[in-house]
């Protein structure tokens, strides 16, 4: 059902079963797949592709031009997967030609009120962004990440899977997978043990990650820390991912 007061560009490609609320505007080059519910007073501009069964609440701005002074109206894109929820006043910008050319959001994400996702961000599956989380451009966020309310993420930051930030965290370095951080600027607290338990990680793998955290994040002697962690990395895939992330980080990691 499309409300009679909604304004839909003739070039927009909308699945026949989607719902569009009153006073919503959907511009050209927008594709919306089946099962989506678009609330009132939403603005969606293209080029934007939105997958199946997404819920977009009132006053969201989706697929608007990037907030980048170098942007010159190039036809960049926003791609959104399936089963995401965008609460009130969420803003998501398209990519830039100097970046990926695309902003990409995966599946099953929850983006609470006032979240901002800037140009060229890559966000994978099963993420939770609490109220007023703001990502600068070119941020990459892996699966199962939870960002606490008012978390701020500097441009070009990489956040590993199953990481967690506390309320009001400011990230100016990469955040390795499985870690819990908090503060402005962020400081490493430990491994996200409770989150990993809820997601079915074994006590042995959580213990190995905790040992690796102490050896690589809190130890002052990195070479000695690597000697401790390498045997654990051979036993536990999670530790290998943790170690590889730290070794490959170009910005340095939160400590």
BALOBA-1460 file (C-alpha; in Angstrom, 3 decimals):
// residues 255
<rec num="1" residu="x" x="0.000" y="0.000" z="0.000"/>
<rec num="2" residu="x" x="1.365" y="3.396" z="-1.011"/>
<rec num="3" residu="x" x="-0.247" y="6.381" z="0.701"/>
<rec num="4" residu="x" x="-1.785" y="8.864" z="-1.699"/>
<rec num="5" residu="x" x="0.313" y="11.729" z="-0.312"/>
<rec num="6" residu="x" x="3.624" y="9.923" z="-0.965"/>
<rec num="7" residu="x" x="5.696" y="11.179" z="-3.916"/>
<rec num="8" residu="x" x="7.280" y="8.376" z="-5.958"/>
<rec num="9" residu="x" x="9.519" y="9.090" z="-8.940"/>
<rec num="10" residu="x" x="8.411" y="7.275" z="-12.071"/>
<rec num="11" residu="x" x="11.839" y="5.638" z="-12.452"/>
<rec num="12" residu="x" x="11.750" y="4.081" z="-8.965"/>
<rec num="13" residu="x" x="11.327" y="0.295" z="-9.012"/>
<rec num="14" residu="x" x="9.209" y="-0.791" z="-6.058"/>
<rec num="15" residu="x" x="8.022" y="-4.313" z="-5.300"/>
<rec num="16" residu="x" x="4.204" y="-4.478" z="-5.445"/>
<rec num="17" residu="x" x="3.753" y="-5.486" z="-1.799"/>
<rec num="18" residu="x" x="5.768" y="-2.749" z="-0.063"/>
<rec num="19" residu="x" x="4.145" y="-0.171" z="2.221"/>
<rec num="20" residu="x" x="4.932" y="3.529" z="1.909"/>
<rec num="21" residu="x" x="3.639" y="5.972" z="4.514"/>
<rec num="22" residu="x" x="2.233" y="9.485" z="4.069"/>
<rec num="23" residu="x" x="4.443" y="12.338" z="2.859"/>
<rec num="24" residu="x" x="7.353" y="10.028" z="2.045"/>
<rec num="25" residu="x" x="9.471" y="10.914" z="-1.001"/>
<rec num="26" residu="x" x="11.198" y="8.232" z="-3.098"/>
<rec num="27" residu="x" x="13.429" y="9.634" z="-5.809"/>
<rec num="28" residu="x" x="14.825" y="8.348" z="-9.108"/>
<rec num="29" residu="x" x="17.055" y="5.264" z="-9.381"/>
<rec num="30" residu="x" x="15.696" y="3.691" z="-6.200"/>
<rec num="31" residu="x" x="15.012" y="-0.060" z="-6.131"/>
<rec num="32" residu="x" x="13.088" y="-1.520" z="-3.157"/>
<rec num="33" residu="x" x="12.492" y="-5.266" z="-2.916"/>
<rec num="34" residu="x" x="9.492" y="-7.070" z="-1.489"/>
<rec num="35" residu="x" x="8.265" y="-6.963" z="2.090"/>
<rec num="36" residu="x" x="9.651" y="-3.523" z="2.981"/>
<rec num="37" residu="x" x="7.741" y="-1.073" z="5.165"/>
<rec num="38" residu="x" x="8.624" y="2.595" z="4.679"/>
<rec num="39" residu="x" x="7.177" y="4.923" z="7.304"/>
<rec num="40" residu="x" x="5.857" y="8.481" z="6.941"/>
<rec num="41" residu="x" x="8.079" y="11.475" z="6.159"/>
<rec num="42" residu="x" x="10.988" y="9.334" z="4.880"/>
<rec num="43" residu="x" x="13.236" y="10.541" z="2.047"/>
<rec num="44" residu="x" x="15.010" y="7.934" z="-0.112"/>
<rec num="45" residu="x" x="17.244" y="9.098" z="-2.957"/>
<rec num="46" residu="x" x="19.202" y="7.096" z="-5.497"/>
<rec num="47" residu="x" x="21.036" y="5.370" z="-6.853"/>
<rec num="48" residu="x" x="19.934" y="3.159" z="-3.943"/>
<rec num="49" residu="x" x="19.125" y="-0.553" z="-3.767"/>
<rec num="50" residu="x" x="17.162" y="-1.827" z="-0.753"/>
<rec num="51" residu="x" x="16.672" y="-5.569" z="-0.231"/>
<rec num="52" residu="x" x="13.832" y="-7.566" z="1.255"/>
<rec num="53" residu="x" x="11.865" y="-7.049" z="4.484"/>
<rec num="54" residu="x" x="13.483" y="-3.846" z="5.686"/>
<rec num="55" residu="x" x="11.649" y="-1.507" z="8.055"/>
<rec num="56" residu="x" x="12.402" y="2.211" z="7.771"/>
<rec num="57" residu="x" x="10.767" y="4.398" z="10.404"/>
<rec num="58" residu="x" x="9.635" y="7.999" z="10.085"/>
<rec num="59" residu="x" x="11.981" y="10.899" z="9.301"/>
<rec num="60" residu="x" x="14.871" y="8.781" z="7.984"/>
<rec num="61" residu="x" x="17.081" y="10.059" z="5.153"/>
<rec num="62" residu="x" x="18.357" y="7.151" z="3.085"/>
<rec num="63" residu="x" x="20.686" y="7.377" z="0.079"/>
<rec num="64" residu="x" x="21.365" y="11.094" z="0.218"/>
<rec num="65" residu="x" x="24.500" y="12.603" z="-1.341"/>
<rec num="66" residu="x" x="27.692" y="12.203" z="0.728"/>
<rec num="67" residu="x" x="28.828" y="14.988" z="3.026"/>
<rec num="68" residu="x" x="32.152" y="15.309" z="1.229"/>
<rec num="69" residu="x" x="33.373" y="18.582" z="-0.282"/>
<rec num="70" residu="x" x="35.030" y="16.655" z="-3.136"/>
<rec num="71" residu="x" x="31.711" y="15.122" z="-4.194"/>
<rec num="72" residu="x" x="30.534" y="16.529" z="-7.521"/>
<rec num="73" residu="x" x="27.200" y="14.806" z="-8.155"/>
<rec num="74" residu="x" x="28.754" y="11.571" z="-9.450"/>
<rec num="75" residu="x" x="26.291" y="8.635" z="-9.626"/>
<rec num="76" residu="x" x="27.520" y="6.756" z="-6.567"/>
<rec num="77" residu="x" x="25.400" y="4.164" z="-4.792"/>
<rec num="78" residu="x" x="23.927" y="2.875" z="-1.540"/>
<rec num="79" residu="x" x="23.252" y="-0.854" z="-1.215"/>
<rec num="80" residu="x" x="21.188" y="-2.244" z="1.692"/>
<rec num="81" residu="x" x="20.607" y="-5.968" z="2.267"/>
<rec num="82" residu="x" x="17.666" y="-7.746" z="3.895"/>
<rec num="83" residu="x" x="15.846" y="-7.653" z="7.261"/>
<rec num="84" residu="x" x="17.296" y="-4.388" z="8.577"/>
<rec num="85" residu="x" x="15.550" y="-1.909" z="10.862"/>
<rec num="86" residu="x" x="16.246" y="1.832" z="10.649"/>
<rec num="87" residu="x" x="14.668" y="3.752" z="13.501"/>
<rec num="88" residu="x" x="13.712" y="7.430" z="13.576"/>
<rec num="89" residu="x" x="16.056" y="10.039" z="12.074"/>
<rec num="90" residu="x" x="18.677" y="7.593" z="10.789"/>
<rec num="91" residu="x" x="20.788" y="9.058" z="7.963"/>
<rec num="92" residu="x" x="22.709" y="6.917" z="5.461"/>
<rec num="93" residu="x" x="24.776" y="8.500" z="2.673"/>
<rec num="94" residu="x" x="25.898" y="7.105" z="-0.668"/>
<rec num="95" residu="x" x="29.547" y="6.474" z="-1.558"/>
<rec num="96" residu="x" x="32.100" y="8.677" z="-3.320"/>
<rec num="97" residu="x" x="34.250" y="8.117" z="-6.396"/>
<rec num="98" residu="x" x="37.371" y="8.657" z="-4.282"/>
<rec num="99" residu="x" x="36.238" y="5.780" z="-2.023"/>
<rec num="100" residu="x" x="34.468" y="2.542" z="-2.894"/>
<rec num="101" residu="x" x="31.811" y="4.324" z="-4.927"/>
<rec num="102" residu="x" x="29.321" y="2.550" z="-2.667"/>
<rec num="103" residu="x" x="28.082" y="2.528" z="0.893"/>
<rec num="104" residu="x" x="27.078" y="-1.043" z="1.727"/>
<rec num="105" residu="x" x="24.935" y="-2.385" z="4.589"/>
<rec num="106" residu="x" x="24.445" y="-6.141" z="5.020"/>
<rec num="107" residu="x" x="21.590" y="-8.093" z="6.607"/>
<rec num="108" residu="x" x="19.772" y="-8.180" z="9.958"/>
<rec num="109" residu="x" x="21.064" y="-4.875" z="11.288"/>
<rec num="110" residu="x" x="19.378" y="-2.720" z="13.930"/>
<rec num="111" residu="x" x="20.128" y="0.991" z="13.585"/>
<rec num="112" residu="x" x="18.511" y="2.900" z="16.434"/>
<rec num="113" residu="x" x="17.368" y="6.519" z="16.414"/>
<rec num="114" residu="x" x="19.704" y="9.247" z="15.132"/>
<rec num="115" residu="x" x="22.387" y="6.883" z="13.809"/>
<rec num="116" residu="x" x="24.516" y="8.391" z="11.028"/>
<rec num="117" residu="x" x="26.347" y="6.257" z="8.458"/>
<rec num="118" residu="x" x="28.627" y="8.294" z="6.212"/>
<rec num="119" residu="x" x="29.887" y="7.689" z="2.688"/>
<rec num="120" residu="x" x="31.820" y="4.570" z="1.678"/>
<rec num="121" residu="x" x="31.148" y="2.663" z="4.897"/>
<rec num="122" residu="x" x="30.985" y="-1.131" z="4.662"/>
<rec num="123" residu="x" x="28.772" y="-2.664" z="7.363"/>
<rec num="124" residu="x" x="28.289" y="-6.406" z="7.456"/>
<rec num="125" residu="x" x="25.626" y="-8.605" z="9.080"/>
<rec num="126" residu="x" x="23.900" y="-8.766" z="12.483"/>
<rec num="127" residu="x" x="25.114" y="-5.437" z="13.824"/>
<rec num="128" residu="x" x="23.456" y="-3.311" z="16.507"/>
<rec num="129" residu="x" x="24.046" y="0.443" z="16.525"/>
<rec num="130" residu="x" x="22.503" y="2.086" z="19.586"/>
<rec num="131" residu="x" x="21.090" y="5.615" z="19.592"/>
<rec num="132" residu="x" x="23.184" y="8.399" z="18.022"/>
<rec num="133" residu="x" x="26.092" y="6.244" z="16.853"/>
<rec num="134" residu="x" x="27.979" y="8.189" z="14.165"/>
<rec num="135" residu="x" x="30.348" y="6.736" z="11.591"/>
<rec num="136" residu="x" x="32.656" y="8.961" z="9.567"/>
<rec num="137" residu="x" x="33.500" y="7.960" z="5.997"/>
<rec num="138" residu="x" x="35.281" y="4.791" z="4.874"/>
<rec num="139" residu="x" x="34.588" y="2.805" z="8.060"/>
<rec num="140" residu="x" x="34.461" y="-1.010" z="7.829"/>
<rec num="141" residu="x" x="32.462" y="-2.956" z="10.423"/>
<rec num="142" residu="x" x="32.416" y="-6.752" z="10.503"/>
<rec num="143" residu="x" x="29.672" y="-9.164" z="11.575"/>
<rec num="144" residu="x" x="28.009" y="-9.156" z="15.011"/>
<rec num="145" residu="x" x="29.405" y="-5.825" z="16.190"/>
<rec num="146" residu="x" x="27.531" y="-3.835" z="18.855"/>
<rec num="147" residu="x" x="28.173" y="-0.103" z="19.213"/>
<rec num="148" residu="x" x="26.906" y="1.567" z="22.388"/>
<rec num="149" residu="x" x="24.944" y="4.810" z="22.354"/>
<rec num="150" residu="x" x="26.770" y="7.940" z="21.160"/>
<rec num="151" residu="x" x="29.781" y="5.966" z="19.918"/>
<rec num="152" residu="x" x="31.826" y="8.056" z="17.456"/>
<rec num="153" residu="x" x="34.014" y="6.341" z="14.857"/>
<rec num="154" residu="x" x="36.803" y="8.202" z="13.021"/>
<rec num="155" residu="x" x="37.168" y="7.793" z="9.258"/>
<rec num="156" residu="x" x="39.000" y="4.751" z="7.830"/>
<rec num="157" residu="x" x="38.553" y="2.756" z="11.052"/>
<rec num="158" residu="x" x="38.156" y="-1.035" z="10.883"/>
<rec num="159" residu="x" x="36.113" y="-2.833" z="13.573"/>
<rec num="160" residu="x" x="36.444" y="-6.607" z="13.888"/>
<rec num="161" residu="x" x="33.659" y="-9.133" z="14.422"/>
<rec num="162" residu="x" x="31.908" y="-9.494" z="17.799"/>
<rec num="163" residu="x" x="33.474" y="-6.272" z="19.125"/>
<rec num="164" residu="x" x="31.551" y="-4.096" z="21.595"/>
<rec num="165" residu="x" x="31.823" y="-0.412" z="22.541"/>
<rec num="166" residu="x" x="30.467" y="1.188" z="25.694"/>
<rec num="167" residu="x" x="28.307" y="4.307" z="25.745"/>
<rec num="168" residu="x" x="30.042" y="7.472" z="24.550"/>
<rec num="169" residu="x" x="33.106" y="5.716" z="23.145"/>
<rec num="170" residu="x" x="35.260" y="7.616" z="20.636"/>
<rec num="171" residu="x" x="37.286" y="5.372" z="18.340"/>
<rec num="172" residu="x" x="40.354" y="6.782" z="16.603"/>
<rec num="173" residu="x" x="42.122" y="3.441" z="16.110"/>
<rec num="174" residu="x" x="41.119" y="0.042" z="14.770"/>
<rec num="175" residu="x" x="39.124" y="-2.182" z="17.115"/>
<rec num="176" residu="x" x="40.188" y="-5.865" z="16.986"/>
<rec num="177" residu="x" x="37.563" y="-8.600" z="16.931"/>
<rec num="178" residu="x" x="36.030" y="-9.905" z="20.176"/>
<rec num="179" residu="x" x="37.171" y="-6.902" z="22.250"/>
<rec num="180" residu="x" x="35.269" y="-4.656" z="24.666"/>
<rec num="181" residu="x" x="36.323" y="-0.995" z="24.722"/>
<rec num="182" residu="x" x="35.090" y="2.169" z="26.391"/>
<rec num="183" residu="x" x="36.049" y="5.822" z="26.777"/>
<rec num="184" residu="x" x="36.986" y="9.006" z="24.944"/>
<rec num="185" residu="x" x="39.388" y="8.125" z="23.469"/>
<rec num="186" residu="x" x="38.624" y="4.420" z="23.632"/>
<rec num="187" residu="x" x="40.682" y="2.182" z="25.893"/>
<rec num="188" residu="x" x="40.697" y="-1.593" z="25.865"/>
<rec num="189" residu="x" x="38.775" y="-3.197" z="28.744"/>
<rec num="190" residu="x" x="39.014" y="-6.868" z="27.813"/>
<rec num="191" residu="x" x="37.382" y="-9.528" z="25.719"/>
<rec num="192" residu="x" x="33.623" y="-9.250" z="25.131"/>
<rec num="193" residu="x" x="33.054" y="-12.355" z="27.253"/>
<rec num="194" residu="x" x="29.321" y="-12.021" z="27.889"/>
<rec num="195" residu="x" x="28.572" y="-11.355" z="24.259"/>
<rec num="196" residu="x" x="30.652" y="-14.326" z="23.157"/>
<rec num="197" residu="x" x="28.951" y="-16.609" z="25.709"/>
<rec num="198" residu="x" x="25.533" y="-15.597" z="24.401"/>
<rec num="199" residu="x" x="26.643" y="-16.411" z="20.868"/>
<rec num="200" residu="x" x="27.818" y="-19.895" z="21.759"/>
<rec num="201" residu="x" x="31.595" y="-19.511" z="21.936"/>
<rec num="202" residu="x" x="33.249" y="-22.236" z="24.012"/>
<rec num="203" residu="x" x="34.811" y="-21.423" z="27.412"/>
<rec num="204" residu="x" x="38.136" y="-22.633" z="26.008"/>
<rec num="205" residu="x" x="38.094" y="-20.209" z="23.079"/>
<rec num="206" residu="x" x="37.074" y="-17.304" z="25.342"/>
<rec num="207" residu="x" x="39.905" y="-18.169" z="27.725"/>
<rec num="208" residu="x" x="42.371" y="-18.320" z="24.812"/>
<rec num="209" residu="x" x="41.175" y="-14.921" z="23.589"/>
<rec num="210" residu="x" x="41.616" y="-13.475" z="27.081"/>
<rec num="211" residu="x" x="45.201" y="-14.752" z="27.192"/>
<rec num="212" residu="x" x="45.817" y="-13.295" z="23.742"/>
<rec num="213" residu="x" x="44.346" y="-9.958" z="24.805"/>
<rec num="214" residu="x" x="46.765" y="-9.731" z="27.729"/>
<rec num="215" residu="x" x="49.706" y="-10.774" z="25.572"/>
<rec num="216" residu="x" x="49.067" y="-8.534" z="22.562"/>
<rec num="217" residu="x" x="47.083" y="-5.579" z="23.899"/>
<rec num="218" residu="x" x="48.214" y="-5.060" z="27.487"/>
<rec num="219" residu="x" x="51.767" y="-6.378" z="27.337"/>
<rec num="220" residu="x" x="54.530" y="-3.882" z="26.573"/>
<rec num="221" residu="x" x="56.686" y="-6.516" z="24.888"/>
<rec num="222" residu="x" x="54.926" y="-7.368" z="21.635"/>
<rec num="223" residu="x" x="57.481" y="-9.925" z="20.458"/>
<rec num="224" residu="x" x="57.084" y="-11.904" z="23.698"/>
<rec num="225" residu="x" x="53.323" y="-11.577" z="23.358"/>
<rec num="226" residu="x" x="53.451" y="-13.062" z="19.868"/>
<rec num="227" residu="x" x="55.371" y="-16.048" z="21.183"/>
<rec num="228" residu="x" x="52.557" y="-16.680" z="23.652"/>
<rec num="229" residu="x" x="49.785" y="-16.210" z="21.100"/>
<rec num="230" residu="x" x="51.087" y="-18.195" z="18.113"/>
<rec num="231" residu="x" x="50.520" y="-21.642" z="19.701"/>
<rec num="232" residu="x" x="47.011" y="-20.537" z="20.704"/>
<rec num="233" residu="x" x="46.368" y="-19.363" z="17.138"/>
<rec num="234" residu="x" x="47.114" y="-22.867" z="15.900"/>
<rec num="235" residu="x" x="44.432" y="-24.266" z="18.228"/>
<rec num="236" residu="x" x="41.753" y="-21.588" z="18.010"/>
<rec num="237" residu="x" x="40.447" y="-19.915" z="14.850"/>
<rec num="238" residu="x" x="39.263" y="-16.958" z="16.910"/>
<rec num="239" residu="x" x="42.759" y="-16.303" z="18.229"/>
<rec num="240" residu="x" x="44.179" y="-16.498" z="14.715"/>
<rec num="241" residu="x" x="41.670" y="-13.888" z="13.535"/>
<rec num="242" residu="x" x="42.510" y="-11.703" z="16.539"/>
<rec num="243" residu="x" x="46.250" y="-11.951" z="15.911"/>
<rec num="244" residu="x" x="45.949" y="-11.395" z="12.149"/>
<rec num="245" residu="x" x="43.766" y="-8.328" z="12.641"/>
<rec num="246" residu="x" x="46.319" y="-6.722" z="14.961"/>
<rec num="247" residu="x" x="49.244" y="-7.526" z="12.644"/>
<rec num="248" residu="x" x="47.470" y="-6.138" z="9.577"/>
<rec num="249" residu="x" x="46.133" y="-2.935" z="11.154"/>
<rec num="250" residu="x" x="47.509" y="0.169" z="9.422"/>
<rec num="251" residu="x" x="46.188" y="2.654" z="11.992"/>
<rec num="252" residu="x" x="47.152" y="0.733" z="15.095"/>
<rec num="253" residu="x" x="44.642" y="-0.784" z="17.500"/>
<rec num="254" residu="x" x="42.893" y="0.325" z="20.677"/>
<rec num="255" residu="x" x="44.944" y="-0.550" z="23.780"/>
